Amino acid sequence: MSNNTFFQTAQENPDNPDVLDVSPEEVLEKKDQLVLIDVRRPDEYVGELGHIPGAKLLTLDHLPQKINSLPKNETIVFVCRSGGRSGRATAFAKENGFSNVYNMKGGMILWNQLGFEVEDRNPA
């Protein structure tokens, strides 16, 4: 299956022309085939919006040091609060030779609005 057909919902990110945004619905549907990387701060990861079950925390600040520890042969989706930081993370990964990297549109705000499962959500 070619990279461009893995996500039916992939569309160009408005801020990062090399980045493709994918819908939370499709991320949920394909979650078991993805590596989910949450680039928010640790307090956000366990904060009011929680995080997607199975998502690994790798803050945007630490991404440059840890980028080579990510699997280049797997499909990676970056997640943040609203899609901005994860868009930058996706662009950075592309600049560093990753091809199967995507940004989850709308971030954890949209994920929560859609009522999808989260872990470690603390009451606000």
Secondary structure per residue as TSV (DSSP state, phi and psi in degrees):
chain	resnum	aa	ss	phi	psi
A	1	M	-	360.0	129.2
A	2	S	-	-76.7	154.4
A	3	N	H	-52.1	-39.4
A	4	N	H	-75.1	-14.4
A	5	T	H	-104.8	-1.0
A	6	F	H	-62.7	-44.2
A	7	F	-	-109.2	117.3
A	8	Q	T	-69.3	-27.8
A	9	T	T	-90.7	1.4
A	10	A	-	-58.8	129.8
A	11	Q	E	-145.6	155.7
A	12	E	E	-61.9	135.1
A	13	N	-	-71.7	133.6
A	14	P	S	-65.1	-25.7
A	15	D	S	-99.6	-25.6
A	16	N	-	-127.3	99.6
A	17	P	T	-60.0	-25.0
A	18	D	T	-85.0	-6.1
A	19	V	-	-99.9	138.7
A	20	L	E	-105.3	130.5
A	21	D	E	-90.8	142.1
A	22	V	E	-126.8	152.5
A	23	S	-	-75.2	148.1
A	24	P	H	-58.5	-34.6
A	25	E	H	-59.4	-42.4
A	26	E	H	-75.9	-32.5
A	27	V	H	-60.7	-44.7
A	28	L	H	-61.1	-45.0
A	29	E	H	-62.3	-35.8
A	30	K	T	-108.7	12.8
A	31	K	G	-48.6	-39.2
A	32	D	G	-70.6	-13.9
A	33	Q	G	-103.0	6.3
A	34	L	E	-119.0	157.2
A	35	V	E	-103.8	117.3
A	36	L	E	-99.2	124.6
A	37	I	E	-118.4	117.7
A	38	D	E	-94.1	120.4
A	39	V	-	-101.6	14.5
A	40	R	S	-78.4	175.6
A	41	R	-	-72.4	155.0
A	42	P	H	-54.7	-37.2
A	43	D	H	-68.9	-27.3
A	44	E	H	-75.6	-37.8
A	45	Y	H	-56.5	-38.3
A	46	V	T	-108.3	14.2
A	47	G	S	-87.8	-153.1
A	48	E	T	-56.7	-34.5
A	49	L	T	-90.9	-10.2
A	50	G	-	63.0	-163.2
A	51	H	B	-142.4	163.1
A	52	I	-	-69.4	130.3
A	53	P	T	-53.6	129.2
A	54	G	T	92.8	-10.9
A	55	A	-	-72.7	138.2
A	56	K	E	-95.0	140.2
A	57	L	E	-86.9	123.8
A	58	L	-	-146.2	96.1
A	59	T	-	-60.2	149.4
A	60	L	G	-54.3	-37.5
A	61	D	G	-61.3	-32.3
A	62	H	G	-93.2	-7.6
A	63	L	H	-56.3	-44.8
A	64	P	H	-57.3	-37.4
A	65	Q	H	-75.9	-28.7
A	66	K	H	-105.6	-1.8
A	67	I	G	-54.9	-37.0
A	68	N	G	-75.6	-8.4
A	69	S	G	-86.0	-8.1
A	70	L	S	-83.0	146.7
A	71	P	-	-77.3	112.9
A	72	K	T	-70.4	-20.0
A	73	N	T	-92.2	5.4
A	74	E	S	-117.7	164.2
A	75	T	E	-87.1	122.8
A	76	I	E	-111.8	134.6
A	77	V	E	-119.9	124.8
A	78	F	E	-91.9	142.3
A	79	V	E	-132.4	141.9
A	80	C	-	-142.2	-154.6
A	81	R	S	-71.8	-49.5
A	82	S	S	-129.0	-6.4
A	83	G	S	114.1	-9.3
A	84	G	H	-74.8	-55.7
A	85	R	H	-64.8	-38.8
A	86	S	H	-68.7	-29.7
A	87	G	H	-63.3	-43.3
A	88	R	H	-65.6	-39.0
A	89	A	H	-62.5	-41.8
A	90	T	H	-63.8	-43.9
A	91	A	H	-61.3	-41.6
A	92	F	H	-63.1	-43.8
A	93	A	H	-62.0	-41.7
A	94	K	H	-61.3	-42.2
A	95	E	H	-62.6	-24.0
A	96	N	T	-101.6	24.0
A	97	G	T	91.2	6.1
A	98	F	-	-86.4	136.0
A	99	S	-	-109.6	-33.2
A	100	N	S	-94.6	58.9
A	101	V	E	-124.1	139.6
A	102	Y	E	-138.3	161.9
A	103	N	E	-111.5	132.9
A	104	M	E	-82.4	115.6
A	105	K	T	-60.0	134.1
A	106	G	T	80.6	-10.2
A	107	G	H	56.3	-157.7
A	108	M	H	-70.3	-21.2
A	109	I	H	-62.2	-51.2
A	110	L	H	-67.2	-40.3
A	111	W	H	-54.5	-45.7
A	112	N	H	-68.6	-40.0
A	113	Q	H	-60.7	-33.4
A	114	L	T	-79.4	-7.7
A	115	G	T	79.7	20.3
A	116	F	-	-77.7	158.5
A	117	E	-	-62.8	137.3
A	118	V	-	-130.9	159.8
A	119	E	B	-114.6	153.9
A	120	D	S	55.7	42.7
A	121	R	-	-88.4	122.0
A	122	N	-	-93.2	142.7
A	123	P	-	-63.4	142.0
A	124	A	-	-66.6	360.0
